[in-house]
């Protein structure tokens, strides 16, 4: 009769130990990151980038471990074995024409299990999520890079510029070329005072 309470206590003790180690790691890594930022050593930009990525991932891990089992949302999906596997695959290869059958095989579950579990947790079907993820990636490329519309379309998995234009307009209400101009115009306007000051100075 006393075994179950001891088991629960042991599990709780393990959880507290893991949380303590994670907290200690974050604290130590944060201190090292601050030291690295102040040092100005060669290559510290790359080092700082990696350190902040690692801390972000660890914070996400801690948060996901604290989520209740019945919680829904993208993070809960990432924490789920089969849905998380499908999400990681789509994020790793967004240009690939993933089908639900392929994702289910990779996640070692049936198609119906993955489709149902994915929709319950994430709120969209796997195919709709992939389409939305591609558009988000395309927005980032259009905003930050100089790649042509055709190049962006290919990088996010579209066989033609026309198909990409249709998908992008359906998702945003604006064709990609017009969307890029709309994003670039406010940015250029915000730079004008600085440029004028530089030329007059």
Backbone torsions as a table, in degrees:
resi	resn	phi	psi	omega
1	UNK	NA	-21.5	-176.9
2	UNK	-92.1	-3.4	-174.9
3	UNK	-69.0	-42.8	-175.4
4	UNK	-62.6	-46.5	177.3
5	UNK	-59.7	-38.8	179.1
6	UNK	-65.1	-35.8	-179.8
7	UNK	-65.9	-44.1	179.6
8	UNK	-64.3	-40.7	178.9
9	UNK	-64.3	-38.9	179.2
10	UNK	-65.5	-41.7	179.6
11	UNK	-64.8	-41.6	178.6
12	UNK	-63.9	-39.0	179.3
13	UNK	-64.4	-41.1	178.8
14	UNK	-64.2	-41.7	-179.8
15	UNK	-63.1	-42.0	179.2
16	UNK	-65.8	-37.0	179.6
17	UNK	-65.8	-41.6	178.7
18	UNK	-64.8	-43.6	179.6
19	UNK	-62.4	-39.3	179.7
20	UNK	-65.1	-43.2	179.8
21	UNK	-64.0	-41.2	179.6
22	UNK	-63.9	-44.0	179.5
23	UNK	-63.0	-41.6	178.6
24	UNK	-64.2	-41.6	179.4
25	UNK	-62.7	-44.3	180.0
26	UNK	-62.8	-43.2	-179.4
27	UNK	-62.7	-45.9	-179.9
28	UNK	-65.2	-43.0	-179.3
29	UNK	-66.0	-38.3	177.7
30	UNK	-62.4	-43.7	178.4
31	UNK	-62.2	-42.2	179.4
32	UNK	-65.6	-37.8	179.4
33	UNK	-63.1	-44.1	177.8
34	UNK	-61.7	-43.7	178.3
35	UNK	-61.4	-42.9	-178.9
36	UNK	-65.5	-38.8	-179.8
37	UNK	-64.7	-32.8	-178.3
38	UNK	-85.1	-17.7	-171.7
39	UNK	-75.7	-37.3	-176.7
40	UNK	70.8	22.3	179.6
41	UNK	-66.5	152.8	176.5
42	UNK	-58.1	135.5	178.5
43	UNK	79.4	9.5	-175.5
44	UNK	-74.3	-19.1	175.6
45	UNK	-62.6	-46.1	178.0
46	UNK	-64.6	-40.9	179.1
47	UNK	-62.1	-44.6	-179.4
48	UNK	-64.4	-38.0	177.7
49	UNK	-60.8	-45.0	180.0
50	UNK	-66.3	-42.2	-178.2
51	UNK	-64.0	-43.3	179.8
52	UNK	-67.2	-35.4	175.8
53	UNK	-62.6	-45.0	-179.5
54	UNK	-63.0	-41.7	179.3
55	UNK	-65.7	-39.3	178.2
56	UNK	-62.2	-44.6	179.1
57	UNK	-62.3	-42.3	-179.4
58	UNK	-65.4	-38.8	177.5
59	UNK	-64.2	-41.8	176.9
60	UNK	-61.5	-42.4	179.3
61	UNK	-60.5	-44.7	179.1
62	UNK	-62.0	-43.0	-178.7
63	UNK	-63.7	-44.0	-178.0
64	UNK	-65.6	-34.5	179.0
65	UNK	-67.0	-21.6	-178.9
66	UNK	-93.7	-5.2	-179.2
67	UNK	-69.6	139.2	175.8
68	UNK	-67.5	153.7	-176.2
69	UNK	-59.2	-31.6	-176.3
70	UNK	-92.1	8.8	-179.8
71	UNK	-73.7	147.1	178.9
72	UNK	-121.1	165.0	-178.4
73	UNK	129.1	172.3	-175.3
74	UNK	-60.2	-42.0	-179.0
75	UNK	-66.3	-38.0	176.4
76	UNK	-65.0	-37.8	176.1
77	UNK	-62.9	-41.4	178.6
78	UNK	-64.6	-30.2	-178.9
79	UNK	-82.2	-13.7	179.8
80	UNK	-82.7	135.6	-175.1
81	UNK	-55.6	-51.2	-175.0
82	UNK	-80.8	-42.2	179.1
83	UNK	-67.8	-40.4	177.9
84	UNK	-61.0	-39.6	177.8
85	UNK	-62.1	-45.1	179.8
86	UNK	-63.9	-41.3	178.8
87	UNK	-62.6	-44.3	-179.2
88	UNK	-64.7	-37.4	178.4
89	UNK	-64.9	-44.5	-179.1
90	UNK	-68.2	-35.3	178.7
91	UNK	-72.7	-33.1	-179.8
92	UNK	-73.2	-36.6	-178.4
93	UNK	-133.0	70.8	-176.7
94	UNK	-67.0	-24.1	-178.3
95	UNK	-80.2	-12.7	-179.9
96	UNK	-74.8	141.4	-179.4
97	UNK	-81.5	71.9	-178.4
98	UNK	-65.5	137.0	169.8
99	UNK	-109.5	161.3	178.7
100	UNK	-62.5	-35.3	178.6
101	UNK	-62.3	-44.5	179.7
102	UNK	-64.4	-44.4	179.5
103	UNK	-63.3	-39.6	179.7
104	UNK	-65.3	-39.4	177.5
105	UNK	-63.5	-43.4	179.6
106	UNK	-64.8	-33.8	-179.4
107	UNK	-86.4	-3.1	178.5
108	UNK	61.5	40.8	174.6
109	UNK	-136.9	170.8	177.6
110	UNK	-75.7	161.4	179.6
111	UNK	-59.4	-44.2	-177.3
112	UNK	-66.3	-37.7	178.7
113	UNK	-64.3	-47.3	-179.2
114	UNK	-63.9	-46.6	-177.6
115	UNK	-60.5	-45.0	-179.4
116	UNK	-67.8	-45.3	-179.1
117	UNK	-65.7	-40.9	-179.4
118	UNK	-62.3	-47.8	-179.0
119	UNK	-65.4	-39.4	179.8
120	UNK	-62.7	-41.5	-174.2
121	UNK	-87.5	-44.5	-173.2
122	UNK	-90.3	-30.1	179.2
123	UNK	98.7	-6.7	177.1
124	UNK	-135.2	161.6	172.7
125	UNK	-72.1	160.4	178.0
126	UNK	-57.1	-40.9	-178.0
127	UNK	-68.3	-38.8	178.4
128	UNK	-69.6	-38.9	177.5
129	UNK	-61.2	-44.0	179.7
130	UNK	-61.6	-42.2	179.0
131	UNK	-61.8	-43.2	179.2
132	UNK	-66.9	-38.3	179.5
133	UNK	-64.4	-39.7	177.8
134	UNK	-61.8	-41.4	179.5
135	UNK	-65.1	-40.2	177.9
136	UNK	-62.4	-42.2	177.3
137	UNK	-64.3	-41.5	179.0
138	UNK	-61.9	-41.2	177.5
139	UNK	-58.8	-44.1	-179.7
140	UNK	-62.8	-42.7	179.5
141	UNK	-65.9	-40.4	-180.0
142	UNK	-67.6	-34.9	-177.7
143	UNK	-75.5	-40.3	-169.0
144	UNK	-104.8	-20.1	-173.9
145	UNK	-114.1	179.7	179.2
146	UNK	-113.9	13.8	-179.8
147	UNK	-64.4	147.4	177.9
148	UNK	-70.6	165.9	178.8
149	UNK	-59.8	-40.4	179.7
150	UNK	-63.5	-41.7	179.5
151	UNK	-65.2	-42.3	177.4
152	UNK	-62.5	-43.4	179.9
153	UNK	-57.8	-45.2	-179.4
154	UNK	-65.7	-39.0	-177.3
155	UNK	-67.3	-26.7	-179.1
156	UNK	-104.9	11.7	167.7
157	UNK	100.9	17.6	178.9
158	UNK	-103.6	137.6	-176.0
159	UNK	-76.6	-21.2	-178.3
160	UNK	-144.1	156.9	177.7
161	UNK	-65.6	-35.2	-179.4
162	UNK	-63.8	-43.3	179.6
163	UNK	-65.0	-39.4	177.6
164	UNK	-65.0	-43.0	178.6
165	UNK	-58.2	-43.7	-179.4
166	UNK	-64.9	-45.7	-178.7
167	UNK	-65.3	-41.7	-178.7
168	UNK	-66.4	-44.2	179.5
169	UNK	-66.1	-37.1	178.2
170	UNK	-63.6	-35.9	-177.1
171	UNK	-82.4	-34.6	-172.1
172	UNK	-113.4	-16.8	-176.3
173	UNK	86.6	-0.5	-176.4
174	UNK	-139.6	139.1	174.4
175	UNK	-62.2	154.8	-175.6
176	UNK	-60.7	-38.7	-179.2
177	UNK	-64.1	-43.7	179.3
178	UNK	-68.7	-36.2	178.6
179	UNK	-63.6	-41.8	179.7
180	UNK	-63.6	-43.0	178.9
181	UNK	-63.6	-38.5	-180.0
182	UNK	-65.7	-32.8	177.7
183	UNK	-77.4	-38.3	-175.6
184	UNK	-72.9	-32.5	-175.5
185	UNK	-61.5	-49.8	178.0
186	UNK	-62.2	-35.5	179.5
187	UNK	-64.7	-44.3	179.9
188	UNK	-65.1	-38.0	179.7
189	UNK	-64.8	-38.2	-179.3
190	UNK	-68.7	-23.0	-179.6
191	UNK	-84.6	-15.2	-174.6
192	UNK	-59.0	-46.2	179.3
193	UNK	-58.2	-41.4	179.5
194	UNK	-65.4	-39.7	-179.8
195	UNK	-67.4	-39.8	179.1
196	UNK	-65.3	-40.7	179.3
197	UNK	-64.2	-37.4	-179.0
198	UNK	-68.3	-38.0	-177.1
199	UNK	-76.4	-36.0	179.9
200	UNK	-77.5	-25.6	-180.0
201	UNK	-75.9	NA	NA
